[in-house]
């Protein structure tokens, strides 16, 4: 279920995915919600492009440490690659 920023206060939120398209963000929100995973989404900047690198805006998905593995599994099941540093 989508949570507000206050839900994550005092806890370490882990970045699990950066959606670069709205369609992907909406699809992942639906998948995480139907699986009962608590997550937060925040619009933020990332650098994209291979030849012409520029700053873009994406939807950054965060979860708490105890749900990282579950979130990664759901992300993979829906054809996306989880974010890894």
C-alpha positions as CSV (number, residue, x, y, z in Angstrom):
1,X,0.0,0.0,0.0
2,X,1.3,3.5,-0.9
3,X,2.5,5.4,2.2
4,X,3.2,9.0,2.9
5,X,6.7,10.2,3.9
6,X,5.7,10.3,7.6
7,X,5.4,6.5,7.6
8,X,9.2,6.3,6.9
9,X,10.3,8.8,9.5
10,X,13.0,7.5,11.8
11,X,13.5,4.4,9.6
12,X,15.8,3.7,6.7
13,X,13.9,3.7,3.5
14,X,15.6,1.6,0.8
15,X,15.4,2.6,-2.9
16,X,14.1,-0.5,-4.9
17,X,13.2,1.0,-8.3
18,X,13.3,4.1,-10.4
19,X,10.5,4.3,-12.9
20,X,11.4,6.4,-15.9
21,X,8.0,6.3,-17.5
22,X,4.6,7.0,-16.0
23,X,3.2,3.8,-17.3
24,X,5.9,1.8,-15.5
25,X,5.3,3.7,-12.3
26,X,1.5,3.1,-12.4
27,X,2.0,-0.6,-13.2
28,X,4.5,-1.1,-10.3
29,X,2.2,0.8,-7.9
30,X,-0.6,-1.6,-8.7
31,X,1.6,-4.6,-8.4
32,X,3.0,-3.6,-5.0
33,X,-0.4,-2.6,-3.7
34,X,-2.1,-5.9,-4.7
35,X,0.8,-7.8,-3.0
36,X,0.2,-5.8,0.2
37,X,3.7,-4.2,0.2
38,X,4.0,-0.9,2.0
39,X,6.0,1.5,-0.2
40,X,6.7,5.2,-0.8
41,X,7.0,7.0,-4.1
42,X,8.8,10.3,-4.6
43,X,9.5,12.2,-7.8
44,X,13.3,13.0,-8.1
45,X,16.0,13.6,-10.6
46,X,18.3,11.0,-12.2
47,X,20.8,11.2,-15.0
48,X,19.8,9.4,-18.2
49,X,21.0,9.0,-21.8
50,X,24.0,7.4,-23.3
51,X,25.3,9.9,-25.8
52,X,23.5,13.0,-24.6
53,X,23.4,12.7,-20.8
54,X,20.9,14.9,-19.1
55,X,18.9,15.2,-16.0
56,X,15.4,13.7,-16.0
57,X,12.6,13.1,-13.5
58,X,11.5,9.7,-12.4
59,X,9.4,8.0,-9.7
60,X,11.6,6.6,-7.0
61,X,10.1,3.7,-5.1
62,X,11.2,3.0,-1.5
63,X,10.4,0.3,1.0
64,X,11.5,-0.6,4.5
65,X,14.5,-3.0,4.9
66,X,12.3,-6.0,6.0
67,X,10.4,-5.9,2.7
68,X,13.2,-5.3,0.2
69,X,13.4,-9.0,-0.9
70,X,9.6,-9.2,-1.4
71,X,9.6,-5.9,-3.4
72,X,12.5,-7.1,-5.6
73,X,10.6,-10.3,-6.3
74,X,7.5,-8.5,-7.3
75,X,9.4,-6.0,-9.4
76,X,11.1,-8.9,-11.3
77,X,7.8,-10.8,-11.7
78,X,6.4,-7.8,-13.5
79,X,9.3,-7.6,-16.0
80,X,11.3,-4.8,-14.3
81,X,14.8,-4.8,-12.9
82,X,15.2,-3.8,-9.3
83,X,17.5,-0.9,-8.5
84,X,20.9,-1.9,-7.1
85,X,23.7,0.4,-6.3
